[in-house]
Amino acid sequence: EIAHQIGRVKNQQGLEIFSASREDEVIAKVLQASKGPLSPETIRHIYRELMSGSRALQRNIRIACLGPKYSYSYLAAVAKFGEAVEHVPVGTIAAVFEEVNRRHVDFGVVPLENSTDGRVADTLDMFIKLPNLKIRAEVRLRVHHCLLGRGDRSQIRRVYSKAQALSQCRNWLSKNLPDAAKVEVVSTAAAAELAQREDFAAAIASRAAGTAYRLNLFAEKIEDQQNNVTRFAVIGEKLEAPSGRDKTTLMIRLPNRPGALVQAIAPFSKQGVNQSWIESFPIPGNPGELEQSYLFFVDVEGHISDPPIEKAIAAAKKQCERLDVIGSYPRSESVET
C-alpha cells in the first residue's frame, strides 16, 4: 500500500520510478544496520527484490539487454533491477542502444569493460553515435564461467560460447579440451541452448544458464583470472542525481598535437579530482586520413554537480575539440553471478 502511495506521488510530481542513487543509499543503510548472520550478498538480494516488486506496483519497467535469458547481461540487469521488471532480450549491443533511444524501453544494460579483455568496443562505439544517452548506473559483475553439457565430458567435440567468454577461458580450454573446436555464438545463453540440443557439444556459460537448460555441470570457475569482473553500464536518457559515492564518465575528442591529453586532464588533477579510467578509442569513419584520430573515455571520481568537477570540466573544454558527459552515477561494488 505504501508503494502504491509513493507511485501516485511520483506520478503527480513527474518523478522517475527508478533512482539508482536512492536505491544504493537504501542498500548501504541496510548493510550498515545488519549485525548478521545473513551475508551481505543475501541481504542485497532480499532488498533488491523488495524494491523491484515495489517499483512494479508503481509502473512496469522495461529493460533491454544483450542475449536471451540467463546471459551475463541478463544477470547484470537482474542484479540492478531485480526480477519484477520486463526483460527485453535483443541480439546486439547496438540494438540495446536503439531500443533506449527510441523509447521502446526505459533502460538498457550493456557491457562496458572486462578485467581480463579490457574495453567492449561495440559499447564505446555506440556512445559516440548516440551521446545523448547517459550512464545511469553501473554493475560490477564477478563473472564465473562454467563448462556445461549433456552426456560425458570426455566426448566433447565442440565448445560454444561468446567470443569474450572463450577468450577468458582460453588457458583452461587449451589444457583440458585441446582437441575440441571453439565456436563463437552471440551469447553464453545461446551457447547453453545449443549444448542442450546437440550431441558431443558443451557450452561456457553461467551456472544459472546450466540450471535453466538442464545441463550437467562439468566444471566451474574455469576462467583464467579468478578475479574476473565485467563492468556493465545501465543506460538511459537522463543524468542520475548525486549519491555521495559517484563517478563521472567523460568522452573527449582532442586536437592532434603533442601533449593534448595531458593538457586536457590536468585541470582535474589541479582540482584534486582522481581519474580512475582512461581508454583511447579510434574514431570511426576516417578512411582517407593517414593518421588515426582518437576519442578518450575518462572516469573521474565525483558527481558532475560537485564544484571541483564543474571547474575542471570548464577548464578542460578549452583544451578539447569536444567534451561530452556521458554519465554521473553511483559507484558500484562487485556482485556475484
N, C-alpha and C positions, 0 to 999 in steps of 0.2 A: 504493500500500500504506500509506503514511503517512497519507493522507487517510482510509482505512478505519479505521486505528487511532485517529485523532483522533475519528472518528464514534462508535466504540464507547465511548471515554472520555466524550464528551459525553452519550451516551445513559445511561450508568451514573450520571453525576452530575447528570442532569436539566438540562444546559446547552443553550442555543439553538444551532442550526446557524449562523444568521446573526448577525453582530455588526458593525454599521456602524462603530463606533469602532475595532474591531480591524482591519477591512479598510482603513479610511482610514489607519491607522497603517502598515500594510504598504506601501501605495502611496506614502506620504510617504517612507518609508525607501528604497524602490527608486529614486524620483526623485532623492533626495539622493545616492545612490551612483552614479547614472548620469553618465558623462562624455561621452555621445553615442556615435555620431552619430544614434541614433534620437531622434525628437522626444518630448517629454513625453506628448503625446496618444497616440502609438503605444505607448509603454510602458504607459500606463494601460489601453489596450485589451487588450494582451497579458496583463497580470497580472489584469485583471478577469475574463478568460475562464479563466485558470488557476484562480482562486479559485471561479468559477462551476462549472467542471467538478468541482473537488474537493468542493464542497458537494453536488453531485448524487450523488456516490458515497456520501455520508453519509445524505442523505434528499432526496426530491423536494420542492421548494419551489414553492408555487403563488402567483402574483402577479396580482391583479385590476387592470385599468387601463381607462381610457375609450377606446372605439373599437376597431376591428379592428386587425390587424397593420399596422405602419408609420404609425400615428397618432403624434403627438408624445408623447402619454402612454406609448405603447408604447416609443418610442425612449428616453424618460426611464427607464423600467423596465429596459431593456437596459443603459443607461449605469450603473445602480446594481447590477443583479443579474447581468448577462451573459445569454448565450443559453441556458445549461444549466438553465433553470427552466421551469415550465409557466405560460405566459402565459394569463390568463383574460380575454378582452375582454368588456366589458359596455357598456350603452347610455347610462348616465348617471353623473354623479358620485355621486349618492345611492346607486346600485347598488353602486359600489365600496365605500362605507362599509358597506352592508348585508352584502356578501359577507365582509368582515373581521369585522364584529360577530357574524355567525352562525357564524364559524369555518369557512366553506367554503373560505377561502384563508388563507395565512399573513400576507400583507401586501397593501396596496393602494397605488397610485400615483395622486395627484390633483394638478391644477394649483392653486397657491396664489395667485400673483400674477404679473403681467407688467409689464415695464419700460415698455411703451407704454400698456397699457389698465388697469393697476392691479390691484386685488384681483379674485379669482374668487369671486363672491357665493355660488354653489352650494356651494363647499367650506366657506366660513366658516359658512354656514347648517347644514351637517351636523355641524360641530364643536359647535354649540350644542345640536343634538338628541342627539348621541352623544359627550358629553365624556369618556366612559370610554376612547375610542380616542385614541392618542397619536401624535405625530410621532416616528418613529424615525430618520429621516434626511432630508436634503434633496438635491435635484438641481437645479442651476442650468444649464439647457439653453440654449445660444446658438442661437436659432431662426432658420434661413434659409429663407424661403419661395421656392418655385419655381412658375412657370406651366407647366403640363403639359397635353398633349392629343394628339389624333391629327390627321392631315391638316395643314392650313395655318393658321398663326396669324391670317391676315387674314380667315378665315371664322368666327372665334369669335363666337357669339351669346350664350352663357351661360357664366358662371364660377361653379363650385361651390366652396364651402369652408365651414369652421366660421365662426361669426359673428366670433370673435376674430381669425382669420386675415384675413378680409375687411377688418376694421377696421384691422389693422396694415399693410395694403397699399392703403388707400383712395386715397392721393395718386397712387401709381403706376398704379392702375387708372383713375382719373379722367383721367390724362394719356394713357395708352397704349390703353385699351379703354373709351372713354367711352360707347359705344353698347351694350355688352354688358350683359345682365341679370346682376345679382349675386344668387346663390341660396344661402341658408343651408342647410347639412345638418349632421348630428350630429357628423361628424368630418372631418378632412382626408383620411384614408384612404378614407372613404366617398365623398368628392368625387372622388378619383382613380379609384375603381371606376366611378362614373357617367361620368366623362370617357372611360374606356376603352370603355364600351358605347354612348355616344351620339355622333351626328354633330354638328358645329358647337359642341361643348362643350369646356370646359377646366376644370382644377382648380388651386387653390392648395394645395400640399402639399409634403412633403419630397422631396428628391432620391431617398431610399430608396423612397418610395411610387411615384415615377415609374418607377424601375427594376423594381419588383415588378409593376406593371401594364403594363409595356412601352409607356410613353408618351413622346412627344417632349418634350425639354426646350426650351421656347420662350424662357424667360428665367429667370435665377436671382438670388437675393438681391434680391428685389423688395420686401422690407419697407421701410417708410418710415424707420424708425430702424435704422441699421446695427448698433447695439449692442442688439439685440432679444433680451432674455433672459426666459425663463419659469422661475419657481421652482416646482418640484414637491415635494410632501411625500410621503414614504413613511410610511404609517400602519399601526399595529399595536396590540397590547394593552398593551405594557409600555414603561417609560421606558428609554432607552439608557444604558449605562454611560459615565462621563466619558472623554473622549479628550484633554483638554488644549486643544482648539480648538473650544469648544462655543458654542451659543446656546440660550436657553430661550424658549419661546413661552408667553405667558400669555393667558388670556381673563378679562376682568374686567367686572363689572357695578357701576355706580356709583349712588349716590343722586342724585336730581335736585336738586342745589344748586350754587350758584356755586363755582367753584374745585375741584370734586370730583376732576377728572382730575389737576390739578396736585398736590393733596394725596396722591393715590394713587401717583403715580410719584416723588414727592420722596424717599422712602426709598432708592430705587435710586441717585439722584444723591448722596445723603448717604454711601452705602457705596462710591461710586466705580465704580458699575456703569453702563455705557453702554447706552442704549436705541437700537436700530438700526432699529426699525419700529414705528409706531403707526397702527392702522387702526380707524376707527369703523365700526360696523355696526348698522343698525336692528334692534331686537328684534322678531321676527315675532309676530303674534297679539295685537296691541293695537288693534283697530279702533275701540273706543269711547273711547280716550284722545285728548284734544285735543292733547297734546304727545307727540311720538315719543320713546321711550326707546331708549338705545343701549348696546351692548356695545362694548368695546375689545379689540382684539388687539394685543399688545405683544411685541416681540422684545427680549430683553436679552442682552448678551454674557456667557457663562459657563454653568456647569452648575448644576442645581438643588442639587447637593451642596456647591457652593462656599460657605464661610461667609458672604461678603458678600451673596450672593443669598439664602441662608437667612434672614439677618437682615432684609434688605429686604422679602422676601415676608411675613414675620411682621408687620412694621410696616404694610405695605400692606393686609393683610387687615382691619385695624382701620378702614380708610377705605372699604372696598368692601362692597357687598351680597353679592358672590360673586367668588371668585378661583379659577380652575382652571389648573393647569399642564397644558398640552396637548402638551408636548414639551420634551425636553432632549437635544440631539443634536449631532453634529459639523457644523461649518460646512463648506460645500461651495464648491469652485472651479467656475467656469463651464466646461462641456464643450461641444464641437461636436456638432451633429446628424449 
